[in-house]
Amino acid sequence: MKPLNSIMLSGKEVLPLIEGGKGIAVSSGQSSGAWAAAGGVATFSGVNADSFDEDGNIIPQVYHGRTRRDRHDELVAYGIQGGITQAKLAHELSGGNGRIHMNVLWEMGGAERILHGVLEGTKGLIHGITCGAGMPYRIAQIAADYKVHYYPIISSARAFRALWKRAYHKFSDWLGGVVYEDPWLAGGHNGLSNVEDPLKPEDPYPRVAELRKLMNEIGLNNVPIIMAGGVWHIEDWEDWLDNPEIGPIAFQFGTRPLLTKESPISDAWKKKLGTLKKGDVFLNKFSPTGFWSSAVRNDFLDELKARSERQVAFSNEPIGAHDTSFGIGARKREVYLTAEDKGRAEGWVAEGFTEALKTPDSTLIFVAPEKMAEIRKDQIDCMGCLSQCKFSNWAEGEKGNTGRKADPRSFCIQKTLQDVIHSEANIENNLMFAGHGAYRFANDPFYANGFIPTVKQLIDRIMTGK
C-alpha cells in the first residue's frame, strides 16, 4: 500500500485520521483525548455534551422551566457547560499531541450561543470546529473571530459552492478542510438532496473529484478534503492517495471508534455492534430534523416504521372518495375516509391501536393509548434542542413554532439520544446511529473473540491499511 503520510490540519502536522463527531456525549473528551494523544485529529461532540459534579458524576440534564423558551435557555446553559468540560478533558488527555476539534450541528437549538460560550471558555484548547446538518454560513465568521479553523460538512460540490459564494470566500484563511460526508454511507443525519435517490447510492469518487475540481478553481488546491462515511480499511481507498484528481486527503472514522475501550457507550451497545449484519443499518426519514438519517434497525425504528404504516388520509368534509364517516377521539369527532381505509382503520383499532393522531399532511396514524400518552408528553416537554422540530413544532425565533402541526410520526431526538448513551442496556428502544459499514465489526479479524481495542491500538491498526 502507498504510505499514509501526515498532513497539515488546524496548524499542525498530524496523522490524516480524524475521529468523527457523534452527538449527545458519544464522542466525549475521553475518547477524543485518546485519539489526539495518538497523533490524529480528535472530535468531541458539542451537542448537549456531559458535564460533571465535584465527585466526577455526570450531571443529569433535567429541565425545570415552565415554558419551552425557559427550557431552551437551560439547554443552552447545559450545552456551554458541557462543551467546556469536554474540551478541557480532551486537552488534558491529549498531552499536547494531535489536534482537538468540536463538532456542532448547525440546526441544533442555540447553536451560535453555544459556540460562542464554549469558544470563550476554552481559548487555546480547541483548534477547529466541524459543522454540518444544514448550511452553516456563519460558522466561518465565528471561527475567524476566535482564530480557530472551520470544517464544513457537505455532501456535494453544489453545497460547498453555495457556502463559498455566500460567506466562506471572506474567511478562506481559516478554512481548515472540507468534510465530504457520503449520504449513503455515513451514520447519523445525511445530506441527501431532493434530486438524489436514497435507494440508489452513488460512487463517492466522482462526487469528491467534482468537489476537488471546484476547490482548485477557487484557489483551494492545498485545502484537504476529508472523506467521511464508509471508511474502514485504508487499503480500500489506496487509489485516492497521491491522486491529483482528489488532492490532499484525510479520512474520518465515525463508527469504528465506537468499539474502543475509551468509547463511552454501554457494554450492551458495544456487544450489539459486533452482531450486526449487512443491511442492519438503513436510511430513514423519521428524524424530527427533516433530514434522512442512518441508524441501526431495532425495536425503536421498527415501531416508528409500523406507526407510519398505520396511516390513512382523511378529510373534514365528505370529498370525492373520502365519503365514509369515521369517529376519532373520546368524543368520536367525525372525519371522512375512503371505504377501504375505514376498513383498515377499524382493523387497527381492533388490534389495540385505538388512538388516531392527526399529522401535518392531513393523515391519521393509529397508536395504542400508552404510545399516544408518551408522544403527547414528549411534545409538551420539548426544550428546543433543534432550531426547528417537526415533532414538537418548536422553532427558534419570536413565534417559537414552525406554524405547522406537530408530527406524531416522528420522535423526541433529545430524549432518545440522552437515554441510549446514559442507560446501560436500553439499546433496543432507543435510536442508535451508525455508519453503513458497521456490519464489518462482525467479520473483521481485528475484533475476533470479542476483542475491543484501545484508541491507540485502533489507530495503529488503521495505519497498516488493513
VENMO-V455087 format. One record per pair of residues at least 12 apart in sequence whose C-alpha atoms are under 10 Angstrom apart, sorted by the first residue. I is the first residue (numbers start at 1). J is the second residue. Records with the same first field share a line. If there is no record, write none. Layout:
# VENMO-V455087
I: J ; J
This chain:
# VENMO-V455087
1: 234 ; 235 ; 236 ; 237 ; 238 ; 239 ; 241 ; 464 ; 465 ; 466
2: 234 ; 235 ; 238 ; 239 ; 240 ; 241 ; 242 ; 465
3: 238 ; 241 ; 242 ; 463 ; 464 ; 465
4: 16 ; 17 ; 234 ; 235 ; 238 ; 241 ; 242 ; 249 ; 250 ; 462 ; 463 ; 464 ; 465
5: 241 ; 242 ; 249 ; 250 ; 463
6: 39 ; 40 ; 250
7: 40 ; 224 ; 248 ; 249 ; 250
8: 176 ; 177 ; 222 ; 223 ; 224 ; 248 ; 250
9: 40 ; 41 ; 98 ; 99 ; 127 ; 128 ; 149 ; 175 ; 176 ; 177 ; 223 ; 224 ; 250
10: 41 ; 98 ; 99 ; 100 ; 101 ; 126 ; 127 ; 128 ; 129 ; 148 ; 149 ; 150 ; 151 ; 174 ; 175 ; 176 ; 177
11: 99 ; 127 ; 128 ; 148 ; 149 ; 174 ; 176
12: 41 ; 97 ; 98 ; 99 ; 127
13: 39 ; 40 ; 41 ; 97 ; 98 ; 99
14: 36 ; 38 ; 39 ; 40 ; 41 ; 97 ; 98 ; 99
15: 36 ; 38 ; 39 ; 40 ; 41 ; 98 ; 99 ; 250 ; 251 ; 459 ; 463
16: 39 ; 40 ; 41 ; 224 ; 226 ; 248 ; 249 ; 250 ; 251 ; 252 ; 463
17: 35 ; 36 ; 39 ; 40 ; 41 ; 42 ; 226 ; 227 ; 249 ; 250 ; 251 ; 252 ; 253 ; 459 ; 462 ; 463
18: 32 ; 35 ; 36 ; 39 ; 40 ; 41 ; 42 ; 43 ; 98 ; 99 ; 100 ; 101 ; 226 ; 227 ; 228 ; 250 ; 251 ; 252 ; 253 ; 254 ; 459
19: 31 ; 32 ; 35 ; 36 ; 40 ; 41 ; 42 ; 43 ; 44 ; 100 ; 101 ; 228 ; 251 ; 252 ; 253 ; 254 ; 255 ; 256 ; 257
20: 32 ; 41 ; 42 ; 43 ; 44 ; 45 ; 101 ; 102 ; 103 ; 130 ; 187 ; 228 ; 229 ; 251 ; 252 ; 253 ; 254 ; 255 ; 256 ; 257
21: 42 ; 43 ; 44 ; 45 ; 46 ; 47 ; 101 ; 102 ; 103 ; 104 ; 105 ; 130 ; 131 ; 252 ; 253 ; 254 ; 255
22: 43 ; 44 ; 45 ; 46 ; 47 ; 103 ; 104 ; 187 ; 188 ; 254 ; 255 ; 258 ; 433 ; 434
23: 44 ; 45 ; 46 ; 47 ; 48 ; 49 ; 103 ; 104 ; 105 ; 188 ; 417 ; 418 ; 421 ; 433
24: 44 ; 45 ; 46 ; 47 ; 48 ; 49 ; 50 ; 79 ; 414 ; 416 ; 417 ; 418 ; 419 ; 420 ; 421 ; 422
25: 44 ; 45 ; 46 ; 47 ; 48 ; 49 ; 50 ; 51 ; 82 ; 83 ; 86 ; 263 ; 264 ; 265 ; 417 ; 418 ; 421 ; 422
26: 44 ; 45 ; 47 ; 49 ; 50 ; 257 ; 258 ; 263 ; 264 ; 265 ; 417 ; 418 ; 420 ; 421 ; 422
27: 42 ; 43 ; 44 ; 45 ; 46 ; 47 ; 49 ; 86 ; 102 ; 103 ; 254 ; 257 ; 258 ; 262 ; 263 ; 264 ; 265
28: 42 ; 43 ; 44 ; 45 ; 46 ; 49 ; 50 ; 82 ; 83 ; 85 ; 86 ; 87 ; 89 ; 90 ; 102 ; 262 ; 263 ; 264 ; 265
29: 42 ; 43 ; 44 ; 45 ; 49 ; 50 ; 83 ; 84 ; 85 ; 86 ; 87 ; 88 ; 89 ; 90 ; 91 ; 92 ; 93 ; 94 ; 100 ; 102 ; 262 ; 263 ; 264
30: 44 ; 86 ; 87 ; 89 ; 90 ; 91 ; 92 ; 93 ; 94 ; 262 ; 263 ; 264
31: 43 ; 44 ; 86 ; 89 ; 90 ; 93 ; 94 ; 257 ; 258 ; 260 ; 261 ; 262 ; 263 ; 264 ; 454 ; 455
32: 44 ; 45 ; 86 ; 87 ; 89 ; 90 ; 91 ; 93 ; 94 ; 99 ; 100 ; 101 ; 102 ; 257 ; 262 ; 263 ; 455
33: 86 ; 87 ; 88 ; 89 ; 90 ; 91 ; 92 ; 93 ; 94 ; 95 ; 96 ; 97 ; 98 ; 99 ; 100 ; 262 ; 455
34: 90 ; 91 ; 92 ; 93 ; 94 ; 95 ; 97 ; 98 ; 262 ; 263 ; 454 ; 455 ; 456
35: 90 ; 93 ; 94 ; 97 ; 98 ; 99 ; 100 ; 257 ; 262 ; 454 ; 455 ; 456 ; 458 ; 459
36: 90 ; 91 ; 93 ; 94 ; 95 ; 96 ; 97 ; 98 ; 99 ; 100 ; 101 ; 455 ; 456
37: 90 ; 91 ; 92 ; 93 ; 94 ; 95 ; 96 ; 97 ; 98 ; 99 ; 100 ; 455 ; 456
38: 94 ; 95 ; 97 ; 98 ; 455 ; 456 ; 457 ; 458 ; 459 ; 460
39: 94 ; 96 ; 97 ; 98 ; 99 ; 456 ; 459
40: 94 ; 97 ; 98 ; 99 ; 100 ; 456 ; 459
41: 97 ; 98 ; 99 ; 100 ; 101 ; 127 ; 128 ; 252
42: 90 ; 91 ; 94 ; 98 ; 99 ; 100 ; 101 ; 102 ; 103 ; 127 ; 128 ; 252
43: 87 ; 90 ; 99 ; 100 ; 101 ; 102 ; 103 ; 104 ; 126 ; 128 ; 129 ; 130 ; 254
44: 83 ; 86 ; 87 ; 90 ; 100 ; 101 ; 102 ; 103 ; 104 ; 126 ; 129 ; 130
45: 82 ; 83 ; 86 ; 87 ; 101 ; 102 ; 103 ; 104 ; 105 ; 130
46: 79 ; 80 ; 82 ; 83 ; 84 ; 86 ; 87 ; 101 ; 102 ; 103 ; 104 ; 105 ; 111 ; 114 ; 115 ; 118 ; 129 ; 130 ; 131
47: 76 ; 78 ; 79 ; 80 ; 82 ; 83 ; 102 ; 103 ; 104 ; 105 ; 108 ; 109 ; 111 ; 114 ; 385 ; 414
48: 61 ; 75 ; 76 ; 77 ; 78 ; 79 ; 80 ; 81 ; 82 ; 83 ; 104 ; 108 ; 109 ; 114 ; 385 ; 414 ; 417 ; 418
49: 61 ; 78 ; 79 ; 80 ; 81 ; 82 ; 83 ; 84 ; 85 ; 86 ; 87 ; 418
50: 78 ; 79 ; 80 ; 81 ; 82 ; 83 ; 84 ; 85 ; 86 ; 418
51: 78 ; 79 ; 80 ; 81 ; 82 ; 83 ; 84 ; 85 ; 86
52: 81 ; 82 ; 85 ; 86
58: 82 ; 422
59: 78 ; 82
60: 78 ; 418 ; 422
61: 74 ; 75 ; 78 ; 79 ; 418
62: 74 ; 75 ; 78
63: 75 ; 78 ; 381 ; 382 ; 383
64: 381
65: 381 ; 383
66: 381
67: 380 ; 381 ; 382 ; 383
68: 380 ; 381 ; 382 ; 383 ; 384 ; 394 ; 400
69: 382 ; 383 ; 384 ; 394 ; 396 ; 397 ; 400
70: 383 ; 384
71: 381 ; 382 ; 383 ; 384 ; 385
72: 109 ; 110 ; 382 ; 383 ; 384 ; 385 ; 386 ; 396
73: 109 ; 110 ; 113 ; 383 ; 384
74: 383 ; 384
75: 109 ; 110 ; 114 ; 383 ; 384 ; 385
76: 109 ; 110 ; 111 ; 112 ; 113 ; 114 ; 115 ; 117 ; 383 ; 384 ; 385
77: 110 ; 113 ; 114 ; 117
78: 114
79: 109 ; 110 ; 111 ; 113 ; 114 ; 115 ; 117 ; 118
80: 110 ; 111 ; 113 ; 114 ; 115 ; 116 ; 117 ; 118 ; 119 ; 120 ; 121
81: 114 ; 117 ; 118 ; 121
82: 114 ; 118
83: 102 ; 103 ; 114 ; 115 ; 117 ; 118 ; 119 ; 121 ; 122
84: 114 ; 117 ; 118 ; 119 ; 120 ; 121 ; 122 ; 123 ; 125 ; 126
85: 118 ; 121 ; 122
86: 102 ; 118 ; 122
87: 100 ; 101 ; 102 ; 118 ; 119 ; 121 ; 122 ; 123 ; 125 ; 126
88: 121 ; 122 ; 125 ; 126
89: 125
90: 125 ; 126
91: 122 ; 124 ; 125 ; 126
92: 125
96: 125
98: 127
99: 125 ; 126 ; 127 ; 128
100: 125 ; 126 ; 127 ; 128 ; 129
101: 125 ; 126 ; 127 ; 128 ; 129 ; 130 ; 148 ; 149 ; 150 ; 151
102: 115 ; 118 ; 119 ; 126 ; 127 ; 128 ; 129 ; 130 ; 131 ; 150
103: 115 ; 128 ; 129 ; 130 ; 131 ; 132 ; 151
104: 129 ; 130 ; 131 ; 132 ; 133 ; 136 ; 139
105: 130 ; 131 ; 132 ; 133 ; 134 ; 135 ; 136 ; 153 ; 189 ; 386 ; 387
106: 130 ; 131 ; 132 ; 133 ; 134 ; 135 ; 136 ; 137 ; 138 ; 139 ; 152 ; 386 ; 387
107: 131 ; 132 ; 133 ; 134 ; 135 ; 136 ; 289 ; 385 ; 386 ; 387 ; 388 ; 389
108: 133 ; 134 ; 289 ; 384 ; 385 ; 386 ; 387 ; 388 ; 389
109: 383 ; 384 ; 385 ; 386 ; 387 ; 388 ; 389 ; 394 ; 395 ; 396
110: 384 ; 385 ; 386 ; 387 ; 396
111: 139 ; 385 ; 386 ; 387
112: 138 ; 139 ; 142
115: 129 ; 139 ; 142 ; 143
116: 142 ; 143 ; 145 ; 146
119: 142 ; 143 ; 145 ; 146 ; 147 ; 148
120: 146
123: 146 ; 147 ; 148
124: 146 ; 147 ; 148
125: 148
126: 146 ; 147 ; 148 ; 149
127: 143 ; 146 ; 147 ; 148 ; 149 ; 150 ; 176
128: 143 ; 147 ; 148 ; 149 ; 150 ; 151 ; 174 ; 175 ; 176 ; 177
129: 142 ; 143 ; 148 ; 149 ; 150 ; 151 ; 152 ; 175 ; 176
130: 149 ; 150 ; 151 ; 152 ; 153 ; 176 ; 177 ; 178 ; 179
131: 150 ; 151 ; 152 ; 153 ; 154 ; 179
132: 151 ; 152 ; 153 ; 154 ; 155 ; 179 ; 181 ; 189 ; 190 ; 191
133: 152 ; 153 ; 154 ; 188 ; 189 ; 190 ; 191 ; 289 ; 291
134: 152 ; 153 ; 154 ; 159 ; 190 ; 191 ; 289 ; 291
135: 152 ; 153 ; 154 ; 159 ; 160 ; 162 ; 163
136: 152 ; 153 ; 154 ; 163 ; 167 ; 168
137: 152 ; 162 ; 163 ; 164 ; 165 ; 166 ; 167 ; 168
138: 163 ; 166 ; 167 ; 168
139: 151 ; 152 ; 167 ; 168 ; 171
140: 152 ; 163 ; 164 ; 167 ; 168 ; 169 ; 170 ; 171 ; 172 ; 173 ; 174 ; 175
141: 167 ; 168 ; 170 ; 171 ; 174
142: 171
143: 171 ; 174 ; 175
144: 170 ; 171 ; 172 ; 173 ; 174 ; 175
145: 171 ; 174
147: 173 ; 174
148: 174 ; 175 ; 176
149: 171 ; 172 ; 173 ; 174 ; 175 ; 176 ; 177
150: 168 ; 171 ; 172 ; 173 ; 174 ; 175 ; 176 ; 177 ; 178
151: 174 ; 175 ; 176 ; 177 ; 178 ; 179 ; 180 ; 224 ; 225 ; 226
152: 168 ; 175 ; 176 ; 177 ; 178 ; 179 ; 180 ; 181
153: 177 ; 178 ; 179 ; 180 ; 181 ; 182 ; 191 ; 226 ; 228
154: 178 ; 179 ; 180 ; 181 ; 182 ; 183 ; 190 ; 191 ; 192 ; 211 ; 228
155: 178 ; 179 ; 180 ; 181 ; 182 ; 183 ; 184 ; 190 ; 191 ; 192 ; 193 ; 204 ; 207 ; 208 ; 211 ; 228
156: 180 ; 181 ; 182 ; 183 ; 191 ; 192 ; 193 ; 204 ; 207 ; 208 ; 210 ; 211
157: 180 ; 207 ; 208 ; 209 ; 210 ; 211 ; 212 ; 213 ; 214 ; 215
158: 210 ; 211 ; 214
159: 191 ; 193 ; 211
160: 178 ; 179 ; 180 ; 211 ; 214 ; 215
161: 211 ; 214 ; 215 ; 218
164: 215 ; 218
169: 218
172: 219 ; 220 ; 223
175: 220 ; 223 ; 224
176: 222 ; 223 ; 224 ; 225
177: 220 ; 222 ; 223 ; 224 ; 225 ; 226 ; 248 ; 249 ; 250
178: 211 ; 212 ; 215 ; 223 ; 224 ; 225 ; 226 ; 227 ; 249 ; 250
179: 208 ; 224 ; 225 ; 226 ; 227 ; 228 ; 249 ; 250 ; 251 ; 252
180: 204 ; 207 ; 208 ; 211 ; 225 ; 226 ; 227 ; 228 ; 229 ; 251 ; 252
181: 204 ; 208 ; 226 ; 227 ; 228 ; 229 ; 230 ; 252
182: 201 ; 202 ; 203 ; 204 ; 207 ; 208 ; 227 ; 228 ; 229 ; 230
183: 196 ; 198 ; 201 ; 202 ; 204 ; 228 ; 229 ; 230 ; 283 ; 292 ; 293 ; 294
184: 197 ; 198 ; 199 ; 200 ; 201 ; 202 ; 203 ; 204 ; 229 ; 230 ; 282 ; 283 ; 292 ; 293 ; 294 ; 435 ; 436
185: 201 ; 202 ; 204 ; 228 ; 229 ; 230 ; 231 ; 281 ; 282 ; 283 ; 294 ; 434 ; 435 ; 436 ; 437
186: 228 ; 229 ; 230 ; 231 ; 253 ; 254 ; 255 ; 283 ; 293 ; 294 ; 295 ; 433 ; 434 ; 435 ; 436 ; 437
187: 228 ; 229 ; 230 ; 254 ; 255 ; 281 ; 282 ; 283 ; 293 ; 294 ; 295 ; 296 ; 432 ; 433 ; 434 ; 435 ; 436 ; 437 ; 438
188: 254 ; 283 ; 287 ; 291 ; 292 ; 293 ; 294 ; 295 ; 296 ; 431 ; 432 ; 433 ; 434 ; 435
189: 283 ; 284 ; 285 ; 287 ; 289 ; 290 ; 291 ; 292 ; 293 ; 294 ; 295 ; 433 ; 434
190: 283 ; 284 ; 285 ; 291 ; 292 ; 293 ; 294
191: 291 ; 292 ; 293
192: 291 ; 292 ; 293
193: 291 ; 292
198: 282 ; 283 ; 284 ; 292
199: 282 ; 283
204: 227 ; 228 ; 229 ; 230
205: 227 ; 237 ; 239 ; 240 ; 245 ; 246
206: 245 ; 246
208: 225 ; 226 ; 227 ; 245 ; 246 ; 247
209: 225 ; 240 ; 243 ; 244 ; 245 ; 246 ; 247
210: 245 ; 246
211: 225 ; 245 ; 246
212: 224 ; 225 ; 244 ; 245 ; 246 ; 247 ; 248
213: 244 ; 245 ; 246 ; 247
215: 247
216: 245 ; 247
221: 244 ; 246 ; 247 ; 248
222: 247 ; 248 ; 249
223: 247 ; 248 ; 249
224: 246 ; 247 ; 248 ; 249 ; 250
225: 246 ; 247 ; 248 ; 249 ; 250 ; 251
226: 248 ; 249 ; 250 ; 251 ; 252
227: 240 ; 249 ; 250 ; 251 ; 252 ; 253
228: 250 ; 251 ; 252 ; 253 ; 254 ; 435
229: 251 ; 252 ; 253 ; 254 ; 255 ; 434 ; 435 ; 436 ; 437
230: 251 ; 252 ; 253 ; 254 ; 255 ; 435 ; 436 ; 437 ; 438
231: 251 ; 252 ; 253 ; 254 ; 255 ; 256 ; 435 ; 436 ; 437
232: 251 ; 252 ; 253 ; 254 ; 255 ; 256 ; 437 ; 438 ; 440 ; 441 ; 444 ; 462 ; 465 ; 466
233: 444 ; 461 ; 462 ; 463 ; 464 ; 465 ; 466
234: 251 ; 462 ; 463 ; 464 ; 465 ; 466
235: 462 ; 463 ; 464 ; 465 ; 466
236: 465 ; 466
237: 251 ; 465
238: 465
253: 435 ; 462
254: 434 ; 435 ; 438
255: 273 ; 433 ; 434 ; 435 ; 436 ; 437 ; 438 ; 441
256: 273 ; 434 ; 435 ; 437 ; 438 ; 440 ; 441 ; 455 ; 458
257: 453 ; 454 ; 455 ; 458 ; 459
258: 270 ; 273 ; 434 ; 438 ; 452 ; 455
259: 271 ; 273 ; 274 ; 441 ; 447 ; 451 ; 452 ; 453 ; 454 ; 455 ; 458
260: 451 ; 452 ; 453 ; 454 ; 455 ; 456 ; 457 ; 458
261: 451 ; 452 ; 453 ; 454 ; 455 ; 456 ; 457
262: 452 ; 453 ; 454 ; 455 ; 456
263: 454 ; 455
264: 421 ; 422
265: 420 ; 421 ; 422 ; 423 ; 424
266: 420 ; 421 ; 422 ; 423 ; 424 ; 425 ; 426 ; 427
267: 424 ; 425
268: 423 ; 424 ; 425 ; 426 ; 427 ; 428
269: 420 ; 421 ; 423 ; 424 ; 425 ; 426 ; 427 ; 428 ; 432
270: 450 ; 452
271: 450 ; 452
272: 296 ; 427 ; 428 ; 442
273: 296 ; 434 ; 438 ; 439 ; 440 ; 441 ; 442
274: 438 ; 439 ; 440 ; 441 ; 442 ; 443 ; 444 ; 447 ; 448 ; 450 ; 451
275: 438 ; 439 ; 440 ; 441 ; 442 ; 443
276: 296 ; 297 ; 437 ; 438 ; 439 ; 440 ; 441 ; 442 ; 443
277: 436 ; 437 ; 438 ; 439 ; 440 ; 441 ; 442 ; 443
278: 436 ; 437 ; 438 ; 439 ; 440 ; 442
279: 296 ; 297 ; 436 ; 437 ; 438 ; 439
280: 294 ; 295 ; 296 ; 297 ; 298 ; 434 ; 436 ; 437 ; 438 ; 439
281: 293 ; 294 ; 295 ; 296 ; 297 ; 298 ; 432 ; 433 ; 434 ; 435 ; 436 ; 437 ; 438 ; 439
282: 294 ; 295 ; 296 ; 297 ; 301 ; 433 ; 434 ; 435 ; 436
283: 295 ; 296 ; 297 ; 435 ; 436
284: 297 ; 301 ; 304 ; 305
285: 305 ; 409 ; 410
286: 301 ; 304 ; 305 ; 308 ; 390 ; 391 ; 407 ; 409 ; 410 ; 411
287: 389 ; 390 ; 391 ; 409 ; 410 ; 411 ; 412 ; 413 ; 431
288: 386 ; 388 ; 389 ; 390 ; 391 ; 392 ; 393 ; 406 ; 407 ; 408 ; 409 ; 410 ; 411 ; 412 ; 413
289: 386 ; 387 ; 388 ; 389 ; 390 ; 391 ; 410 ; 413
290: 388 ; 389 ; 390 ; 391 ; 410
293: 433 ; 434 ; 435
294: 431 ; 432 ; 433 ; 434 ; 435 ; 436
295: 431 ; 432 ; 433 ; 434 ; 435 ; 436
296: 427 ; 428 ; 430 ; 431 ; 432 ; 433 ; 434 ; 435 ; 436 ; 438
297: 428 ; 431 ; 432 ; 433 ; 434
298: 427 ; 428 ; 429 ; 430 ; 431 ; 432
299: 427 ; 428 ; 429 ; 430 ; 431
300: 416 ; 427 ; 428 ; 429 ; 430 ; 431 ; 432
301: 428 ; 429 ; 430 ; 431 ; 432
302: 428 ; 429
303: 367 ; 429
304: 408 ; 409 ; 410 ; 411
305: 409 ; 410
306: 365 ; 366 ; 367 ; 409
307: 353 ; 365 ; 366 ; 367 ; 368 ; 371 ; 408 ; 409 ; 410
308: 363 ; 364 ; 365 ; 366 ; 367 ; 408 ; 409 ; 410
309: 365 ; 366 ; 409
310: 344 ; 345 ; 348 ; 353 ; 356 ; 364 ; 365 ; 366 ; 367
311: 341 ; 344 ; 345 ; 348 ; 356 ; 357 ; 358 ; 359 ; 363 ; 364 ; 365 ; 366 ; 367 ; 409
312: 337 ; 338 ; 340 ; 341 ; 342 ; 344 ; 345 ; 356 ; 358 ; 362 ; 363 ; 364 ; 365 ; 366
313: 336 ; 337 ; 338 ; 341 ; 358 ; 359 ; 361 ; 362 ; 363 ; 364 ; 365
314: 326 ; 335 ; 336 ; 337 ; 338 ; 341 ; 342 ; 358 ; 361 ; 362 ; 363 ; 364
315: 334 ; 335 ; 336 ; 337 ; 338 ; 362 ; 363 ; 364
316: 333 ; 334 ; 335 ; 336 ; 337 ; 362
317: 334 ; 335 ; 336 ; 337
318: 335 ; 336 ; 337 ; 338
319: 336 ; 337 ; 338
320: 337 ; 338
321: 336 ; 337 ; 338 ; 339 ; 340
322: 335 ; 336 ; 337 ; 338 ; 339 ; 340 ; 341 ; 342
323: 335 ; 336 ; 337 ; 338 ; 339
324: 336 ; 337 ; 338 ; 339 ; 340 ; 341 ; 342
325: 337 ; 338 ; 339 ; 342
326: 338 ; 339 ; 341 ; 342 ; 345 ; 346
327: 356
328: 354 ; 355 ; 356 ; 357 ; 358 ; 364
329: 354 ; 355 ; 356 ; 357
330: 355
337: 363 ; 364
345: 364 ; 365 ; 366
348: 365 ; 366 ; 367 ; 368
349: 366 ; 367 ; 368
351: 367 ; 368
352: 366 ; 367 ; 368 ; 369
353: 365 ; 366 ; 367 ; 368 ; 369 ; 370 ; 371 ; 372
354: 366 ; 367 ; 368 ; 369 ; 372
355: 367 ; 368 ; 369 ; 370 ; 371 ; 372 ; 373
356: 368 ; 369 ; 372
357: 372 ; 375 ; 407 ; 408 ; 409
358: 405 ; 406 ; 407 ; 408 ; 409
359: 391 ; 404 ; 405 ; 406 ; 407 ; 408 ; 409
360: 390 ; 404 ; 405 ; 406 ; 407 ; 408 ; 409
361: 404 ; 405 ; 407
362: 405
364: 408 ; 409
365: 408 ; 409
366: 408
367: 408
372: 408
374: 411
375: 391 ; 392 ; 407 ; 408 ; 409 ; 410 ; 411 ; 412
376: 392 ; 406 ; 408
378: 391 ; 392 ; 411 ; 412 ; 413 ; 414 ; 415
379: 391 ; 392 ; 393 ; 394 ; 406 ; 407 ; 408 ; 411 ; 412
380: 392
381: 412 ; 415
382: 394 ; 412 ; 414 ; 415
383: 412 ; 414
384: 396 ; 400 ; 401 ; 414
385: 412 ; 413 ; 414 ; 415
386: 413 ; 414
387: 400 ; 401 ; 402
388: 400 ; 401 ; 402
389: 401 ; 402 ; 406 ; 407 ; 410 ; 411 ; 412 ; 413
390: 402 ; 404 ; 405 ; 406 ; 407 ; 408 ; 409 ; 410 ; 411 ; 412
391: 405 ; 406 ; 407 ; 408 ; 409 ; 410 ; 411 ; 412 ; 413
392: 404 ; 405 ; 406 ; 407 ; 408 ; 410 ; 411 ; 412
393: 405 ; 406 ; 407
394: 406
411: 431
413: 430 ; 431
415: 430 ; 431
416: 429 ; 430 ; 431 ; 432
417: 430 ; 431 ; 432 ; 433
418: 430 ; 431
419: 431
420: 432
444: 466
446: 458 ; 461 ; 466
